[in-house]
Amino acid sequence: METFKARKREIVRRYNEAFKDVDGLALINYKLEETFPFFYIVRVLNEKRDTFIEYLKAKGIGTGVHYIPNHIHPVFAQYRVPLPVTEQLSEEILTLPLYYDMTEEDVDLVIKSVTRFFNP
């Protein structure tokens, strides 16, 4: 387990360094040394998330959208109230690949593809 955690932290550090100044991408702040990274979540600004997802898909890079806000699910419809910040964030966030068995080439491909999308 410690090997998995160390590898994922290493990938997160690389992503953080590569993406820290990317205009149009917002990183999530947290204390990495106190965390066992499960997802690498970013916010894609300026309503470009869906285009970004398709761009990465064309490069062979999978992404995830986690999660639909509870108040939007049909089962909670009777309790629905406007939550504009939650709704905005749900349209911006996505996860990038973060697997302990990613090769350096895999990580390089993600970094290269993400940075090229925002800085063609």
GUVO-167427 format. One line per field, with one value per residue: residue in three letters; x, y, z of N, C-alpha, C in turn; residue number from 0. Coordinates in pm, whole numbers, plus 50000, padded with zeros to 5 digits. Example, Ala and Ser with C-alpha at 12.3 -4.5 7.8 and 13.67 -1.06 7.14 Angstrom:
% GUVO-167427
r: [ALA,SER]
n.east: [51319,51285]
n.north: [49431,49775]
n.up: [50780,50708]
ca.east: [51230,51367]
ca.north: [49550,49894]
ca.up: [50780,50714]
c.east: [51320,51290]
c.north: [49670,50003]
c.up: [50780,50787]
k: [0,1]
***
This chain:
% GUVO-167427
r: [MET,GLU,THR,PHE,LYS,ALA,ARG,LYS,ARG,GLU,ILE,VAL,ARG,ARG,TYR,ASN,GLU,ALA,PHE,LYS,ASP,VAL,ASP,GLY,LEU,ALA,LEU,ILE,ASN,TYR,LYS,LEU,GLU,GLU,THR,PHE,PRO,PHE,PHE,TYR,ILE,VAL,ARG,VAL,LEU,ASN,GLU,LYS,ARG,ASP,THR,PHE,ILE,GLU,TYR,LEU,LYS,ALA,LYS,GLY,ILE,GLY,THR,GLY,VAL,HIS,TYR,ILE,PRO,ASN,HIS,ILE,HIS,PRO,VAL,PHE,ALA,GLN,TYR,ARG,VAL,PRO,LEU,PRO,VAL,THR,GLU,GLN,LEU,SER,GLU,GLU,ILE,LEU,THR,LEU,PRO,LEU,TYR,TYR,ASP,MET,THR,GLU,GLU,ASP,VAL,ASP,LEU,VAL,ILE,LYS,SER,VAL,THR,ARG,PHE,PHE,ASN,PRO]
n.east: [50082,50194,50376,50206,50081,50301,50379,50151,50147,50382,50312,50106,50254,50409,50205,50095,50311,50345,50099,50049,50061,49891,49677,49332,49288,49220,49366,49311,49355,49528,49671,49918,50094,49942,49754,49616,49625,49346,49185,49276,49181,49070,48969,48810,48803,48600,48396,48493,48515,48385,48479,48748,48751,48682,48900,49114,49027,49055,49327,49371,49338,49170,48911,48726,48405,48310,48116,47769,47580,47396,47148,47048,46985,46714,46587,46603,46444,46222,46336,46482,46668,46799,47144,47381,47670,47757,47643,47782,48047,48013,47994,48245,48449,48671,48833,49169,49385,49514,49690,49860,50021,50091,50311,50614,50602,50327,50241,50380,50250,49990,50048,50167,49952,49748,49865,49907,49645,49552,49747,49802]
n.north: [49881,50123,50163,50205,50442,50616,50623,50734,50984,51086,51112,51301,51520,51573,51639,51864,52045,52072,52178,52408,52674,52686,52851,52865,52633,52513,52415,52186,52261,52100,51920,51731,51551,51457,51302,51023,51001,50956,51038,51265,51570,51839,52172,52281,52572,52838,52716,52498,52230,51998,51998,51971,51714,51559,51615,51501,51237,51173,51158,50927,50930,50877,51030,51136,51222,51330,51415,51390,51645,51586,51717,51739,51490,51273,51134,51306,51516,51642,51792,51981,52273,52583,52572,52742,52763,52502,52380,52511,52427,52154,52143,52202,52039,51759,51440,51344,51084,50877,50647,50395,50231,50368,50444,50637,50741,50737,50931,51151,51178,51255,51501,51646,51649,51782,52035,52121,52147,52374,52558,52592]
n.up: [50000,50075,49869,49652,49735,49746,49476,49354,49478,49372,49100,49124,49219,48991,48805,48939,48930,48652,48573,48720,48628,48413,48212,48235,48362,48680,48980,49251,49585,49842,50120,50029,50157,50360,50251,50075,49756,49550,49336,49070,49060,48863,48777,48494,48332,48188,48041,47893,47948,47833,47570,47623,47741,47516,47351,47498,47496,47226,47221,47348,47619,47910,48103,48394,48525,48821,49076,48989,49131,49433,49466,49214,49122,49035,49249,49462,49393,49512,49708,49587,49548,49431,49385,49304,49305,49354,49129,48922,48973,48933,48662,48584,48697,48658,48642,48600,48468,48724,48824,49000,48849,48623,48360,48316,48063,48017,48203,48104,47856,47937,48064,47850,47666,47808,47856,47593,47498,47633,47569,47273]
ca.east: [50000,50283,50433,50100,50064,50419,50375,50044,50194,50482,50239,50038,50355,50442,50090,50086,50418,50320,49973,50028,50047,49812,49561,49211,49283,49237,49400,49252,49458,49518,49801,49950,50159,49840,49651,49644,49550,49261,49156,49341,49069,49098,48856,48832,48731,48554,48303,48567,48535,48343,48574,48872,48730,48689,49038,49194,48980,49118,49468,49375,49342,49039,48884,48603,48327,48268,47994,47653,47535,47279,47021,47005,46934,46568,46539,46599,46374,46132,46417,46568,46678,46913,47278,47456,47813,47767,47611,47892,48160,47983,48014,48387,48547,48692,48952,49270,49436,49603,49701,49994,50101,50119,50453,50656,50552,50184,50231,50427,50144,49885,50100,50183,49820,49677,49926,49884,49507,49538,49850,49830]
ca.north: [50000,50240,50179,50266,50580,50693,50644,50829,51117,51130,51157,51426,51627,51607,51711,51996,52129,52096,52249,52518,52803,52668,52939,52792,52513,52544,52297,52174,52271,52011,51882,51603,51459,51406,51244,50911,51046,50860,51106,51393,51654,51974,52250,52335,52699,52898,52626,52416,52095,51892,52002,51917,51569,51500,51630,51398,51107,51153,51127,50800,50957,50876,51122,51104,51332,51282,51340,51477,51689,51515,51789,51729,51354,51265,51086,51419,51625,51716,51879,52063,52418,52628,52574,52787,52734,52357,52351,52557,52336,52023,52157,52232,51942,51629,51373,51297,50953,50870,50504,50366,50160,50450,50458,50776,50781,50767,51060,51252,51198,51334,51638,51707,51670,51886,52166,52160,52190,52509,52642,52526]
ca.up: [50000,50081,49735,49570,49780,49705,49330,49322,49521,49273,48981,49161,49221,48851,48751,49001,48877,48510,48549,48813,48559,48291,48209,48199,48445,48822,49058,49383,49688,49957,50175,49967,50251,50453,50167,49984,49639,49482,49211,49045,49017,48816,48727,48360,48332,48062,47971,47796,47998,47741,47459,47679,47754,47381,47306,47564,47447,47095,47248,47419,47763,47972,48213,48465,48582,48953,49059,48971,49263,49484,49450,49074,49101,49044,49378,49554,49325,49602,49795,49501,49561,49352,49446,49186,49311,49335,48989,48839,48992,48873,48518,48560,48746,48599,48692,48505,48509,48840,48856,49051,48749,48505,48328,48297,47932,48036,48272,48007,47757,48000,48082,47717,47606,47883,47832,47452,47482,47683,47508,47144]
c.east: [50087,50348,50332,50085,50180,50415,50268,50083,50296,50413,50168,50137,50392,50329,50085,50190,50389,50199,49955,50005,49966,49686,49439,49191,49306,49261,49332,49366,49428,49659,49834,50009,50062,49732,49704,49563,49473,49227,49250,49236,49120,48966,48895,48742,48682,48470,48370,48581,48501,48435,48708,48864,48745,48830,49125,49155,49046,49267,49483,49378,49200,49029,48757,48535,48265,48225,47883,47605,47405,47149,46968,46948,46782,46516,46528,46520,46285,46206,46500,46554,46797,47041,47376,47606,47836,47743,47722,48011,48135,48000,48162,48482,48552,48817,49040,49323,49534,49605,49844,50083,50120,50270,50487,50606,50403,50165,50273,50319,50030,49930,50109,50047,49744,49735,49906,49741,49492,49638,49890,49953]
c.north: [50127,50268,50247,50414,50667,50722,50746,50971,51172,51183,51289,51541,51669,51685,51852,52092,52167,52187,52376,52653,52794,52754,52862,52665,52556,52415,52302,52176,52175,51976,51740,51504,51401,51327,51120,50943,50933,50912,51225,51481,51790,52041,52306,52457,52736,52805,52540,52270,51988,51885,51941,51765,51502,51505,51520,51259,51074,51120,50994,50814,50965,50977,51075,51230,51278,51403,51437,51518,51620,51587,51784,51589,51351,51222,51199,51537,51706,51812,51980,52211,52461,52629,52613,52755,52584,52320,52395,52461,52200,52026,52181,52117,51816,51568,51330,51162,50964,50725,50476,50301,50238,50457,50607,50828,50814,50905,51172,51282,51282,51479,51710,51741,51781,52023,52212,52206,52335,52607,52582,52579]
c.up: [50000,49945,49643,49606,49733,49555,49293,49365,49422,49147,49008,49163,49079,48787,48808,48945,48731,48486,48631,48745,48430,48301,48159,48278,48590,48898,49194,49484,49803,50002,50129,50067,50353,50380,50095,49860,49572,49343,49196,48980,48975,48781,48592,48347,48193,47975,47865,47838,47895,47619,47502,47693,47618,47325,47367,47517,47313,47110,47322,47570,47817,48086,48282,48513,48710,49036,49028,49108,49305,49453,49307,49044,49120,49181,49482,49498,49419,49693,49716,49532,49476,49437,49336,49190,49288,49189,48896,48851,48928,48721,48483,48595,48661,48659,48576,48555,48626,48887,48899,48946,48619,48484,48319,48163,47938,48098,48178,47903,47814,48011,47947,47656,47676,47851,47688,47428,47522,47623,47374,47073]
k: [0,1,2,3,4,5,6,7,8,9,10,11,12,13,14,15,16,17,18,19,20,21,22,23,24,25,26,27,28,29,30,31,32,33,34,35,36,37,38,39,40,41,42,43,44,45,46,47,48,49,50,51,52,53,54,55,56,57,58,59,60,61,62,63,64,65,66,67,68,69,70,71,72,73,74,75,76,77,78,79,80,81,82,83,84,85,86,87,88,89,90,91,92,93,94,95,96,97,98,99,100,101,102,103,104,105,106,107,108,109,110,111,112,113,114,115,116,117,118,119]
***
